[in-house]
Amino acid sequence: MIQLNIQKKLKAASGEMELAINTQITQGDLVSFYGKSGAGKTTILRILAGLLKPEKGEIIVQGNTWLNTSKKINLKPQQRKVGYVFQDYSLFPNMTVKENLEFALTKNQDKKIISELIEIVELGNLRDRKPETLSGGQKQRVALARALVQKPSILMLDEPLSALDSEIRYKLQQHILQVHNEFKLTTILISHDISEILRMSDYLFELECGKIIRQGKPSELFKFQNLNAKFQFTGDLVAIEKQDFLYILTIKIGKDIVKVIADETEGVNLVIGDKILVASKAFNPIIHKINK
């Protein structure tokens, strides 16, 4: 369990804003922070990692106090078992993939973890290449592997996939879910992509102006809790064709394209670019637009 009670004054576009968060995160969950830019999401991660100190607060992780401003307790970042993946990768340009990972090793740590991570995130044929020769998705896999070298108890992901195309993004989502489960992590993801949140997250915190305004299971917050369906998937609507009283919807899911028939009531308010959820019940598709 992570107990988080922090207060920090921030400068926002509209003026001064107070970040005030008092919540708990269940150990082993993959949770997402969602909200507009400037809501305080990244600041929460930086405070949790020990990169930023709040004016007032307390952080307790699995019974261990990481921060207590009233008792003047504030563990250094290297004393907190966290792995942090930044949006801009932050790799060392003069080091190979393998050397970037080895740099994260602690003194006397077994190097076997490097080989394990290279295999898990499929970096075997890239291990001797430098970052400048890698694609964005490849760099992000290196950053993810490096964050796991010290076997953290918490993995923090600050919009790690936002600059990637949908096919690479989908594959990296699978890598993140794999390492989350294999390493038994508590993972905190910042994302603006609702379909990504629905696909990956156990729990969601929605922020606005430094405060949590909603929290719960993503399917409940985005109004899909009442669907009793055999399967569900989310995707981007890339084409709409109207035929009589029906609509044929072309939906992109990762690298795949799926066509779904919707009735007039479901299709009339959809436009290309919408993110939608499709569920199947008794062989009939159920279409829901995902409202941001």
DOBA-653690 format. One record per residue (C-alpha): residue number from 1; residue in one letter; x, y, z. Coordinates in steps of 0.5 Angstrom, whole numbers. Layout:
% residues N
n:res:X:Y:Z
NUM:A:X:Y:Z
...
***
This chain:
% residues 292
n:res:X:Y:Z
1:M:0:0:0
2:I:2:7:-2
3:Q:0:12:3
4:L:0:19:-1
5:N:-1:26:3
6:I:2:32:0
7:Q:1:39:-1
8:K:5:43:-6
9:K:4:50:-9
10:L:5:50:-16
11:K:5:56:-22
12:A:0:54:-27
13:A:-2:58:-33
14:S:-8:61:-30
15:G:-4:63:-24
16:E:-2:60:-17
17:M:-5:53:-16
18:E:-4:48:-10
19:L:-3:41:-11
20:A:-7:37:-5
21:I:-7:30:-6
22:N:-9:25:0
23:T:-10:18:-3
24:Q:-8:11:-3
25:I:-5:6:-8
26:T:-6:-1:-7
27:Q:0:-5:-8
28:G:1:-9:-14
29:D:-4:-5:-18
30:L:-3:-1:-25
31:V:-6:6:-24
32:S:-7:12:-28
33:F:-7:19:-27
34:Y:-11:23:-32
35:G:-13:30:-33
36:K:-11:36:-37
37:S:-4:39:-38
38:G:-2:43:-32
39:A:-6:39:-27
40:G:-1:36:-23
41:K:0:29:-25
42:T:8:30:-26
43:T:9:33:-20
44:I:6:28:-16
45:L:11:23:-19
46:R:17:27:-18
47:I:15:28:-11
48:L:14:20:-10
49:A:21:19:-13
50:G:24:24:-8
51:L:26:29:-14
52:L:22:35:-11
53:K:20:36:-4
54:P:13:39:-2
55:E:12:44:3
56:K:8:39:7
57:G:7:32:7
58:E:8:25:8
59:I:9:18:4
60:I:9:11:7
61:V:10:6:2
62:Q:9:-1:5
63:G:10:1:12
64:N:16:5:11
65:T:16:12:11
66:W:19:16:5
67:L:17:23:7
68:N:15:26:13
69:T:16:34:13
70:S:14:35:20
71:K:19:30:23
72:K:24:32:18
73:I:24:25:14
74:N:26:26:7
75:L:29:20:4
76:K:34:21:-2
77:P:32:19:-9
78:Q:37:13:-9
79:Q:34:10:-2
80:R:27:10:-5
81:K:26:3:-10
82:V:23:7:-16
83:G:24:6:-23
84:Y:22:12:-27
85:V:21:12:-35
86:F:21:19:-38
87:Q:17:22:-44
88:D:24:24:-47
89:Y:28:17:-45
90:S:34:21:-42
91:L:39:15:-45
92:F:46:17:-45
93:P:48:18:-52
94:N:55:16:-51
95:M:53:9:-49
96:T:51:3:-52
97:V:44:0:-50
98:K:47:-5:-46
99:E:52:0:-43
100:N:46:4:-41
101:L:43:-1:-37
102:E:49:-3:-34
103:F:50:4:-31
104:A:44:3:-27
105:L:47:-3:-23
106:T:48:-2:-16
107:K:55:-4:-13
108:N:56:-11:-13
109:Q:49:-13:-16
110:D:48:-19:-20
111:K:49:-17:-28
112:K:44:-23:-30
113:I:38:-18:-29
114:I:41:-14:-35
115:S:41:-21:-40
116:E:34:-22:-37
117:L:31:-15:-39
118:I:34:-15:-45
119:E:30:-21:-47
120:I:24:-19:-44
121:V:23:-13:-48
122:E:27:-16:-54
123:L:33:-12:-55
124:G:38:-17:-56
125:N:39:-15:-63
126:L:40:-8:-61
127:R:45:-9:-55
128:D:51:-6:-58
129:R:48:0:-61
130:K:48:7:-59
131:P:41:11:-58
132:E:42:16:-64
133:T:41:9:-68
134:L:35:7:-65
135:S:27:9:-67
136:G:23:12:-61
137:G:20:5:-60
138:Q:26:2:-59
139:K:29:8:-54
140:Q:23:7:-50
141:R:24:0:-49
142:V:31:1:-47
143:A:29:7:-42
144:L:23:2:-39
145:A:29:-4:-38
146:R:34:1:-35
147:A:28:3:-30
148:L:27:-4:-28
149:V:35:-6:-27
150:Q:35:-5:-19
151:K:28:-9:-19
152:P:24:-3:-16
153:S:18:-4:-12
154:I:14:2:-16
155:L:15:3:-23
156:M:13:10:-26
157:L:11:12:-33
158:D:11:19:-35
159:E:7:19:-42
160:P:12:14:-44
161:L:8:12:-51
162:S:5:19:-53
163:A:10:20:-58
164:L:10:14:-62
165:D:5:11:-67
166:S:-1:7:-65
167:E:3:0:-67
168:I:9:1:-63
169:R:5:4:-58
170:Y:0:-2:-57
171:K:6:-7:-57
172:L:10:-3:-52
173:Q:3:-3:-48
174:Q:4:-11:-48
175:H:11:-10:-46
176:I:9:-6:-40
177:L:4:-10:-38
178:Q:9:-16:-38
179:V:14:-13:-34
180:H:9:-10:-29
181:N:6:-18:-28
182:E:13:-21:-28
183:F:16:-17:-23
184:K:10:-16:-19
185:L:10:-8:-19
186:T:6:-3:-17
187:T:6:2:-23
188:I:3:9:-24
189:L:2:11:-31
190:I:1:18:-33
191:S:-3:18:-40
192:H:-8:22:-44
193:D:-11:17:-48
194:I:-17:14:-45
195:S:-17:7:-49
196:E:-10:6:-47
197:I:-12:7:-40
198:L:-18:2:-41
199:R:-14:-3:-44
200:M:-8:-3:-38
201:S:-11:0:-32
202:D:-14:-3:-25
203:Y:-15:4:-22
204:L:-16:11:-25
205:F:-15:18:-21
206:E:-17:24:-25
207:L:-14:30:-23
208:E:-16:38:-24
209:C:-12:44:-22
210:G:-8:40:-17
211:K:-14:36:-14
212:I:-17:29:-15
213:I:-24:30:-18
214:R:-26:23:-19
215:Q:-23:16:-18
216:G:-25:9:-19
217:K:-24:3:-24
218:P:-24:6:-31
219:S:-29:2:-34
220:E:-34:5:-29
221:L:-31:12:-29
222:F:-32:12:-37
223:K:-39:9:-36
224:F:-38:2:-39
225:Q:-39:-1:-32
226:N:-46:-4:-34
227:L:-44:-8:-40
228:N:-44:-15:-39
229:A:-41:-18:-45
230:K:-37:-23:-48
231:F:-31:-19:-50
232:Q:-29:-11:-51
233:F:-24:-7:-55
234:T:-23:0:-56
235:G:-20:3:-62
236:D:-20:9:-66
237:L:-25:10:-72
238:V:-22:11:-78
239:A:-28:11:-83
240:I:-36:11:-83
241:E:-40:8:-89
242:K:-48:9:-89
243:Q:-52:4:-92
244:D:-59:5:-91
245:F:-61:5:-84
246:L:-54:2:-82
247:Y:-47:4:-81
248:I:-41:0:-83
249:L:-35:3:-78
250:T:-28:2:-79
251:I:-24:1:-73
252:K:-16:1:-72
253:I:-14:-3:-66
254:G:-7:-3:-65
255:K:-4:-5:-72
256:D:-11:-9:-74
257:I:-17:-6:-78
258:V:-24:-9:-76
259:K:-30:-7:-79
260:V:-37:-7:-75
261:I:-44:-6:-76
262:A:-48:-1:-72
263:D:-55:1:-72
264:E:-57:8:-74
265:T:-58:10:-66
266:E:-51:8:-65
267:G:-47:11:-71
268:V:-51:18:-72
269:N:-47:22:-67
270:L:-40:18:-69
271:V:-35:22:-73
272:I:-28:20:-76
273:G:-23:20:-70
274:D:-27:18:-64
275:K:-25:13:-59
276:I:-30:8:-59
277:L:-31:2:-55
278:V:-34:-4:-58
279:A:-37:-10:-54
280:S:-40:-17:-56
281:K:-47:-19:-53
282:A:-51:-25:-56
283:F:-47:-24:-62
284:N:-49:-17:-63
285:P:-44:-11:-63
286:I:-45:-6:-58
287:I:-42:1:-59
288:H:-40:6:-54
289:K:-37:13:-56
290:I:-31:14:-51
291:N:-32:21:-48
292:K:-26:25:-45
***
